[in-house]
Amino acid sequence: MIKNIGLEGANRLGGFNYSSYDGDWKNDVRHGHGKETWDNGKSSYEGSFANNEKTGQGEFKTQEAEYHGAFKANVFDGEGTYHDKENGKRLIGTFKNNQFIKGTMEMSDGS
């Protein structure tokens, strides 16, 4: 973790544990709105951060899948929509600790 370099407000930082982060900082940690990008720009998270964790509303995107909704401590947690781009399956409802708990599942064929 980055310590004592005075990151406060909006800044951009690359390297370290991720390819880049562009967003808000507070007391040297990601806090507020920001975008984290990795895997040579093929994967990203954009949304709320609290004390260096993805927490609040956000969008997680990879080449294979997308999730739009609530996060808590870096995992899907709360209401959201998960879309598997490879098989077309869409999960809409409640997630807890990255697991789909309840809601509806839609398949690409409409079933």
N, C-alpha and C positions, 0 to 999 in steps of 0.2 A: 504494500500500500504506500502511496505517496504521503509523505509527512513533512510538515513545516516548510513548504515552499510558497505558501501564501496564496493558494488557489481560492478565489472568491469571485462570485459573479459568473459571467459567461466566458468560457475558455474552450480551447480545443487542445487535445492531447493525444498523441499517438504512441504506439509501442506497448510495452508492458504486457498485461494479461489480455489485451484486446488490440485490434488493429487501430481503432481510433474511437475517440469519444468527443462529441461536440455538444456542449450544453452547460448547464448551471453547476456551480460548485459552492460548497459551504464548508469552511474549516478543513480544506484539503480533501474532501470526499465529494463524489457525485451526489447532488442534492437539488431537486427541482426538475425541470424538463430537460431532456437531452436525447441524443441519438448515439448509440453504440453500434459500430460496424466491424465485422470481422470476416474471415474466410475470403479475403481479397474482394470485399464488397458484396459478396453473394448472400450474406446473412446480416440481419440487423434487428435491433430493438429500438423503438422510439416511443418515449412516453415519460412517465414519472419515475424519479429516483428519490429515495429517502435513505440517508446515511449509507450511501454507496450500494444500495440494493434496488432492484427493480420492484417498486411498490406503488400501487395505484393503477391508473389506466394506462394501457400501452398496446403496441403492435409488435409482434415478433414474427419475422419473415425469414424463411430459408428458401432454397430452390424447391424443396419437397413439400413444405407446409407453411401455413400462416395461422396465427392466433391473434385475435383482437379482443381485448377485454381486460379483466382485472388481474393484477399480479400482487403477490405478497411474498417478500423475502426471496425474490428471484424465480418464483414458480407461478404457474397458472393457479389462481385462487380467487374464486368469485364468479360472477357472470361473464360469459364470453362465448366466442365462436371459434372453433378450430376447423380448418379446412386442409385436408390431405390432398395435395394437388395431384399425386400419382394415381390414386384410385377414385378421386372425386368425392370421398366421404366428407360430410360436414356434421360436426357436433355442435349443437346450440343449447346452452344451458349453464349449469353450475359445475365448476371445477374446484377440486380441493387437493392441494399438494401435487399438482400436475396430473391428477386423475379426473376423468369425467364422471361426475356423481349422478346427475339427473338432467333430463331435458329431452331433446329430440335428436334423432340421427337421420340425416338425409343422404341418400346414395345418388351417384351421378345419373342413374337411370330413372330417378324420380321416386323410387320406392322408399 
